[in-house]
Amino acid sequence: MLLTMACSSKVPIASPEAARFGPAEIRKEVTESQVLRQSFVGFALYDPELGQMVVEHNADKYFVPASNTKLFTFYASHKMLGDSIPALKYVSRGDSLIFWGTGDPTFTHMDLKNTLAYDFLKNRPEKKLYYVEAPFTSTPFATNWDWDDYNYYYQPERNVFPIHGNVIKFYKEETAPFTTTPSYFKKNVVVDTAASRSNAAFVRGWRTNHITYRPRYAAEKFSTEVPYITSPEMTVALLADTLKREVELLKAAVPQGGKIFYGLPTDTVLRRMLQVSDNLMAEQLMALCSGTLSDTLSVERAIRHIKETYLADLPDEPVWIDGSGLSSMNMFTPRSIIALLQKLMQERPREKLLPMLAVGGRPGTFRNIYKADVPFVFGKSGTLAHVHNQSGYIMTKSGKLLLYSFMNNNYKVSTSDIRNEMERIMTEVHHRY
């Protein structure tokens, strides 16, 4: 038992205040919560100093993880990618530069402001640019993604060579007309002042890149992103548009002996993926991982490889479908997530691991929870319809770093109620354990 072990010479004796909020009390908070009483709840709290679970509740049951899946993508990238992201591959032949994609999601990304590969292609006026589409066996949407979310910023298509994050950004200040980035799509926008069947200001056609702007649903000031449909032809058109030079689509096999041009530090991309829960980056990171195995990119192949090579020792085999967690077919157990968090902690120094994650009270998905002068929660949240989870690391006031996975599926109350209750319980753990 925890309190017995706490009396050993290796572990500080728990204070009376901490003892009053030990495993039994924590379990009671989880299992007798009125907010969580109709949810399917999984909870695991692990003490790495003791090398054992403090509390387990349904820790061996499978839950839909939502964006907690990105912790597995993080680990895969940690194991399979180097210090820098392979931005593109190329061969130089005479006056021609033939290049193809690696899956890198950061080319002219509007938030990361990455221009490395852009400058590489732009600043070779002596070369004619030819783009070859690398083989990609994954579909633009993964299995069980919601088809009717195609118009929302969080579900852009997966492809070999993302540009601008595979979204169109519409931006407007109060007294100015809206701008369109990339400007290539400006011609695709039509205005509908009579629309009355949608509350979205910008609506893209189901299988077209034609977009309807509905001013009556637009605020005076806005910033909106809409995914576009990708294709090799669209990639070439957008490359030519952004590079301001001709790019030709070469319908041929990927050349042998290609060189790699490296882009951003891998940790820069991983931090963005984890802290703001960027779905496209998660998917493309798995595509990048597959590129270390062969020239054919495949999210599914990367998942199989990481499961068989690095995660075969998890307590329960993950049902792992995509990189982002958008698929409700993903299923993980809380105790397997704890095992993954252990691996991360053993393989990355704490000072380089914790700042990568969402941090309580800091910019990112934890910005409105766990607010404190000194951060004490570092982790990943995950939300889908009737799903809200958190997994990560929590520092207690007594100086312990604990690992936790708190999963909630199949609830009818509001997600904010679930979130607030998790915050309340984990804050009690921080203060009193």
C-alpha positions as CSV (number, residue, x, y, z in Angstrom):
1,M,0.0,0.0,0.0
2,L,1.1,3.5,-0.7
3,L,1.1,4.7,2.9
4,T,3.1,1.7,4.1
5,M,5.7,2.3,1.4
6,A,5.8,6.0,2.2
7,C,7.5,5.1,5.6
8,S,10.5,3.5,3.9
9,S,13.8,5.3,4.0
10,K,13.7,6.1,0.3
11,V,10.3,7.9,0.5
12,P,9.5,11.0,2.6
13,I,6.9,10.3,5.3
14,A,3.6,11.8,4.2
15,S,2.3,14.7,6.2
16,P,-1.0,14.4,8.0
17,E,-2.7,16.7,5.5
18,A,-1.5,14.6,2.6
19,A,-2.5,11.4,4.3
20,R,-6.1,12.6,4.5
21,F,-6.2,12.8,0.7
22,G,-4.6,9.4,0.0
23,P,-5.6,6.8,-2.5
24,A,-9.0,6.0,-0.8
25,E,-10.0,9.7,-0.8
26,I,-8.9,10.2,-4.4
27,R,-10.8,7.1,-5.5
28,K,-13.9,8.4,-3.7
29,E,-13.7,11.8,-5.5
30,V,-13.6,10.0,-8.9
31,T,-16.2,7.3,-8.3
32,E,-18.7,9.2,-6.2
33,S,-18.6,12.5,-8.2
34,Q,-22.2,13.7,-9.0
35,V,-20.9,15.3,-12.2
36,L,-19.3,12.1,-13.5
37,R,-21.9,9.7,-12.2
38,Q,-23.5,8.9,-15.6
39,S,-20.2,9.0,-17.5
40,F,-18.0,6.1,-18.4
41,V,-14.9,7.1,-16.3
42,G,-11.4,5.8,-16.4
43,F,-8.7,7.0,-14.0
44,A,-5.1,6.1,-13.4
45,L,-2.7,7.9,-11.1
46,Y,0.9,6.6,-11.0
47,D,3.7,7.4,-8.7
48,P,7.1,6.8,-10.5
49,E,9.0,7.2,-7.3
50,L,7.2,4.3,-5.8
51,G,6.9,2.5,-9.1
52,Q,3.2,1.7,-8.7
53,M,-0.3,3.0,-9.3
54,V,-1.8,5.2,-6.6
55,V,-5.3,4.8,-7.8
56,E,-6.9,2.8,-10.7
57,H,-10.5,2.9,-11.8
58,N,-11.4,1.2,-15.0
59,A,-7.8,1.6,-16.0
60,D,-7.9,-1.6,-18.0
61,K,-11.0,-0.6,-20.0
62,Y,-10.8,0.8,-23.5
63,F,-11.8,4.5,-24.0
64,V,-12.1,6.7,-27.1
65,P,-9.0,8.9,-26.5
66,A,-9.7,11.8,-28.9
67,S,-6.6,14.1,-29.0
68,N,-4.9,12.1,-26.2
69,T,-3.9,10.1,-29.3
70,K,-1.4,12.9,-30.0
71,L,0.7,11.6,-27.1
72,F,1.3,8.4,-29.2
73,T,2.1,10.5,-32.2
74,F,4.6,12.5,-30.1
75,Y,6.3,9.3,-29.0
76,A,6.4,7.9,-32.5
77,S,8.0,11.1,-33.8
78,H,10.5,11.0,-30.9
79,K,11.5,7.5,-31.8
80,M,11.5,7.8,-35.6
81,L,12.4,11.4,-36.6
82,G,15.7,13.2,-36.1
83,D,16.4,16.6,-34.8
84,S,15.0,18.4,-37.9
85,I,11.9,17.8,-40.1
86,P,12.6,16.5,-43.6
87,A,11.0,19.3,-45.6
88,L,11.3,17.9,-49.1
89,K,13.4,15.7,-51.3
90,Y,15.0,16.6,-54.6
91,V,17.4,15.8,-57.4
92,S,19.2,18.3,-59.6
93,R,19.5,17.5,-63.2
94,G,21.0,20.0,-65.5
95,D,18.8,23.1,-65.4
96,S,16.0,21.2,-63.7
97,L,15.2,20.8,-60.0
98,I,12.8,17.9,-59.4
99,F,11.3,17.8,-55.9
100,W,8.6,15.9,-54.0
101,G,7.0,16.0,-50.6
102,T,7.8,14.2,-47.4
103,G,4.6,15.0,-45.6
104,D,6.1,18.1,-43.8
105,P,3.1,20.2,-42.7
106,T,5.0,23.4,-42.2
107,F,5.6,24.8,-45.7
108,T,4.5,28.5,-45.6
109,H,2.5,27.6,-42.5
110,M,0.6,30.8,-41.4
111,D,1.3,30.4,-37.7
112,L,4.8,28.9,-37.6
113,K,6.1,31.4,-40.2
114,N,8.4,28.8,-41.8
115,T,10.1,29.9,-45.0
116,L,13.1,27.5,-45.1
117,A,11.8,25.2,-47.9
118,Y,10.1,28.2,-49.6
119,D,13.5,30.0,-49.8
120,F,15.2,26.8,-51.0
121,L,12.8,26.7,-54.0
122,K,12.4,30.4,-54.5
123,N,16.1,31.3,-54.7
124,R,17.1,29.0,-57.6
125,P,16.2,31.2,-60.6
126,E,18.6,29.1,-62.7
127,K,16.6,26.0,-62.2
128,K,13.2,25.0,-63.7
129,L,11.0,23.5,-61.0
130,Y,9.3,20.2,-61.5
131,Y,7.1,18.7,-58.8
132,V,6.6,14.9,-58.6
133,E,3.8,13.5,-56.4
134,A,5.3,11.0,-54.0
135,P,3.2,7.8,-53.4
136,F,0.7,8.2,-50.5
137,T,-1.5,5.3,-49.5
138,S,-3.5,7.1,-46.8
139,T,-6.8,8.8,-47.7
140,P,-7.4,12.5,-47.2
141,F,-9.8,11.7,-44.3
142,A,-8.9,8.8,-42.0
143,T,-11.4,6.0,-41.1
144,N,-14.4,7.3,-39.2
145,W,-13.7,11.0,-39.5
146,D,-16.9,13.0,-39.6
147,W,-17.5,13.8,-43.3
148,D,-19.7,16.8,-42.3
149,D,-16.7,18.5,-40.6
150,Y,-15.0,19.1,-43.9
151,N,-15.7,22.8,-43.6
152,Y,-14.1,23.3,-40.2
153,Y,-10.5,24.4,-39.6
154,Y,-9.7,21.4,-37.4
155,Q,-10.2,18.8,-40.2
156,P,-8.0,19.6,-43.2
157,E,-7.1,16.9,-45.6
158,R,-4.0,14.8,-45.3
159,N,-1.6,14.8,-48.3
160,V,2.0,14.6,-49.4
161,F,2.8,18.3,-49.6
162,P,0.7,20.5,-47.4
163,I,0.7,24.2,-48.2
164,H,-0.5,27.0,-45.8
165,G,-1.6,24.2,-43.4
166,N,-4.1,23.0,-46.2
167,V,-6.5,25.8,-45.2
168,I,-7.7,29.1,-46.6
169,K,-7.6,31.9,-44.1
170,F,-10.1,34.7,-44.2
171,Y,-9.2,37.7,-42.0
172,K,-11.0,41.0,-41.4
173,E,-10.4,44.1,-39.3
174,E,-13.4,46.2,-38.3
175,T,-13.2,48.9,-41.0
176,A,-11.6,46.9,-43.8
177,P,-12.7,44.3,-46.3
178,F,-11.6,40.7,-45.6
179,T,-8.4,39.3,-47.0
180,T,-7.9,35.8,-48.4
181,T,-4.7,33.8,-47.9
182,P,-3.6,32.2,-50.1
183,S,-4.8,34.9,-52.5
184,Y,-5.2,32.1,-55.2
185,F,-8.6,31.3,-53.7
186,K,-10.0,34.8,-53.8
187,K,-11.5,34.1,-57.2
188,N,-13.4,31.1,-55.7
189,V,-15.4,33.2,-53.2
190,V,-18.9,34.3,-54.0
191,V,-21.1,36.5,-51.8
192,D,-24.6,35.4,-50.8
193,T,-26.5,38.1,-48.8
194,A,-29.7,36.2,-48.7
195,A,-28.4,33.0,-47.1
196,S,-30.6,31.9,-44.2
197,R,-29.8,28.2,-43.6
198,S,-26.4,28.3,-42.1
199,N,-24.8,30.3,-39.3
200,A,-21.3,29.9,-40.8
201,A,-19.9,33.0,-42.6
202,F,-17.8,30.9,-45.0
203,V,-19.1,27.6,-46.5
204,R,-17.1,25.5,-48.9
205,G,-18.9,23.2,-51.3
206,W,-18.8,19.5,-50.4
207,R,-16.5,18.4,-53.1
208,T,-15.3,21.7,-54.7
209,N,-13.1,24.6,-53.6
210,H,-15.9,27.1,-54.3
211,I,-16.7,29.1,-51.2
212,T,-19.8,31.1,-50.3
213,Y,-19.4,34.1,-48.1
214,R,-22.5,35.0,-46.1
215,P,-22.0,38.5,-44.6
216,R,-25.0,38.3,-42.3
217,Y,-23.2,35.6,-40.2
218,A,-19.8,37.4,-40.1
219,A,-18.6,39.5,-37.2
220,E,-17.2,43.0,-37.7
221,K,-13.7,41.5,-37.0
222,F,-12.9,37.8,-37.7
223,S,-10.3,35.3,-38.5
224,T,-11.6,32.1,-40.1
225,E,-10.0,29.1,-41.7
226,V,-11.6,26.7,-44.2
227,P,-9.8,23.6,-45.5
228,Y,-9.4,23.2,-49.2
229,I,-9.5,20.0,-51.3
230,T,-6.0,18.8,-52.1
231,S,-4.6,17.2,-55.3
232,P,-1.3,17.1,-57.1
233,E,-2.6,19.8,-59.5
234,M,-3.7,22.0,-56.6
235,T,-0.2,21.6,-55.0
236,V,1.5,22.8,-58.2
237,A,-0.9,25.7,-58.6
238,L,-0.4,26.9,-55.0
239,L,3.4,26.4,-55.3
240,A,3.4,28.6,-58.4
241,D,1.2,31.1,-56.7
242,T,3.2,31.5,-53.5
243,L,6.7,31.2,-55.1
244,K,5.7,33.6,-57.9
245,R,7.4,31.4,-60.5
246,E,6.4,28.5,-62.8
247,V,6.2,25.0,-61.3
248,E,5.4,22.1,-63.5
249,L,3.7,18.8,-62.5
250,L,5.9,15.9,-63.6
251,K,3.9,12.7,-63.9
252,A,6.6,10.3,-63.2
253,A,8.0,8.0,-60.5
254,V,9.9,9.5,-57.7
255,P,13.6,9.6,-58.8
256,Q,16.2,7.5,-57.1
257,G,18.9,9.0,-55.0
258,G,17.0,12.0,-53.8
259,K,18.6,14.4,-51.3
260,I,16.8,15.6,-48.3
261,F,16.3,19.3,-47.5
262,Y,15.7,19.7,-43.8
263,G,13.3,22.3,-42.3
264,L,12.3,23.3,-38.8
265,P,13.5,21.6,-35.6
266,T,11.3,18.6,-34.9
267,D,10.6,19.8,-31.4
268,T,9.2,23.0,-32.8
269,V,6.6,21.1,-34.7
270,L,5.9,18.6,-31.9
271,R,5.3,21.5,-29.4
272,R,2.9,23.2,-31.8
273,M,1.1,19.9,-32.3
274,L,0.7,19.2,-28.6
275,Q,0.0,22.6,-27.2
276,V,-2.7,23.7,-29.6
277,S,-3.7,20.2,-30.6
278,D,-3.0,20.7,-34.3
279,N,-4.7,17.8,-36.1
280,L,-3.0,18.3,-39.5
281,M,0.5,18.4,-37.8
282,A,-0.3,15.1,-36.0
283,E,-1.4,13.4,-39.1
284,Q,1.5,14.6,-41.2
285,L,4.0,13.7,-38.5
286,M,2.9,10.1,-38.8
287,A,3.3,10.4,-42.6
288,L,6.8,11.8,-42.0
289,C,7.6,8.8,-39.7
290,S,6.5,6.4,-42.5
291,G,9.0,8.2,-44.8
292,T,11.8,6.9,-42.7
293,L,10.7,3.4,-43.7
294,S,10.2,3.8,-47.5
295,D,9.4,6.4,-50.1
296,T,5.8,5.5,-49.9
297,L,4.1,7.6,-47.2
298,S,1.4,5.9,-45.1
299,V,0.0,6.9,-41.7
300,E,-1.2,3.4,-41.2
301,R,2.2,1.8,-41.9
302,A,3.9,4.2,-39.4
303,I,1.3,3.2,-36.7
304,R,1.9,-0.5,-37.3
305,H,5.6,0.0,-37.1
306,I,5.6,1.9,-33.9
307,K,3.2,-0.5,-32.3
308,E,5.2,-3.6,-33.2
309,T,8.7,-2.0,-32.6
310,Y,8.4,0.3,-29.6
311,L,5.0,-0.3,-28.0
312,A,4.6,-4.1,-27.9
313,D,5.1,-4.0,-24.2
314,L,2.1,-1.8,-23.3
315,P,-0.4,-3.4,-20.9
316,D,-3.1,-3.3,-23.6
317,E,-2.7,-3.2,-27.3
318,P,-3.9,0.2,-28.6
319,V,-6.6,0.3,-31.2
320,W,-4.8,3.1,-33.1
321,I,-6.3,4.5,-36.3
322,D,-4.9,8.0,-37.0
323,G,-2.4,10.5,-35.8
324,S,-4.7,13.2,-34.4
325,G,-7.5,11.3,-32.6
326,L,-10.2,12.6,-34.8
327,S,-11.4,9.1,-35.4
328,S,-13.8,7.7,-32.8
329,M,-12.4,4.2,-33.6
330,N,-9.2,4.9,-31.7
331,M,-9.3,3.1,-28.3
332,F,-6.7,3.2,-25.5
333,T,-6.7,2.1,-21.9
334,P,-5.7,4.6,-19.1
335,R,-3.0,2.2,-17.9
336,S,-1.5,2.0,-21.4
337,I,-1.4,5.8,-21.6
338,I,0.4,5.8,-18.2
339,A,2.9,3.3,-19.6
340,L,3.5,5.6,-22.6
341,L,4.0,8.6,-20.3
342,Q,6.5,6.5,-18.4
343,K,8.4,5.8,-21.6
344,L,8.5,9.5,-22.5
345,M,9.8,10.4,-19.0
346,Q,12.5,7.8,-19.2
347,E,13.7,8.8,-22.6
348,R,13.5,12.6,-22.5
349,P,14.9,14.8,-19.7
350,R,12.1,16.3,-17.6
351,E,13.1,19.8,-18.4
352,K,12.8,19.0,-22.2
353,L,9.6,17.0,-21.8
354,L,7.2,19.0,-19.7
355,P,7.4,22.3,-21.6
356,M,6.5,20.4,-24.8
357,L,3.0,19.7,-23.5
358,A,0.0,21.9,-22.8
359,V,0.7,23.8,-19.5
360,G,-1.9,24.8,-17.0
361,G,-2.7,28.5,-17.3
362,R,-0.4,29.1,-20.3
363,P,-1.2,29.5,-24.0
364,G,-2.6,26.3,-25.5
365,T,-5.4,24.0,-24.7
366,F,-4.8,24.3,-20.9
367,R,-4.8,28.1,-20.9
368,N,-8.1,28.4,-19.0
369,I,-7.5,25.6,-16.4
370,Y,-5.0,24.9,-13.7
371,K,-4.1,28.6,-13.4
372,A,-1.3,29.2,-11.0
373,D,1.8,31.4,-10.6
374,V,3.9,28.2,-10.9
375,P,2.5,25.7,-13.4
376,F,1.7,22.2,-11.9
377,V,-0.1,20.4,-14.7
378,F,1.5,19.4,-18.1
379,G,-0.4,17.2,-20.4
380,K,-2.8,16.7,-23.3
381,S,-6.6,17.1,-23.5
382,G,-8.9,15.4,-25.9
383,T,-12.4,16.2,-26.9
384,L,-15.0,14.8,-29.3
385,A,-18.7,14.5,-29.0
386,H,-19.4,13.0,-25.6
387,V,-15.7,12.5,-25.0
388,H,-13.3,14.6,-22.9
389,N,-10.0,13.3,-21.5
390,Q,-6.8,14.5,-20.0
391,S,-3.5,12.7,-19.6
392,G,-0.1,13.9,-18.5
393,Y,2.0,14.9,-15.5
394,I,1.0,16.7,-12.3
395,M,3.4,18.2,-9.7
396,T,2.1,18.1,-6.1
397,K,2.9,20.7,-3.5
398,S,4.7,18.0,-1.6
399,G,7.2,17.7,-4.4
400,K,6.0,14.6,-6.2
401,L,5.7,14.3,-10.0
402,L,2.7,12.0,-10.7
403,L,1.4,10.6,-14.0
404,Y,-2.3,10.6,-14.6
405,S,-4.9,9.6,-17.2
406,F,-8.5,10.8,-16.6
407,M,-10.9,9.7,-19.3
408,N,-14.6,10.4,-19.7
409,N,-16.8,8.9,-22.4
410,N,-20.5,8.7,-23.1
411,Y,-21.7,11.6,-20.9
412,K,-24.8,13.8,-21.4
413,V,-23.7,16.8,-19.3
414,S,-21.8,19.7,-20.9
415,T,-18.1,19.2,-21.7
416,S,-17.3,22.3,-19.5
417,D,-18.9,20.5,-16.5
418,I,-16.7,17.5,-17.1
419,R,-13.6,19.7,-17.6
420,N,-14.3,21.6,-14.4
421,E,-14.8,18.5,-12.4
422,M,-11.5,17.0,-13.6
423,E,-9.8,20.3,-12.8
424,R,-11.3,20.3,-9.3
425,I,-10.2,16.7,-8.5
426,M,-6.7,17.1,-10.0
427,T,-6.1,20.4,-8.2
428,E,-7.0,18.6,-4.9
429,V,-4.4,16.0,-5.8
430,H,-1.9,18.9,-6.4
431,H,-2.6,20.6,-3.1
432,R,-3.2,17.7,-0.8
433,Y,-1.5,14.4,-2.0
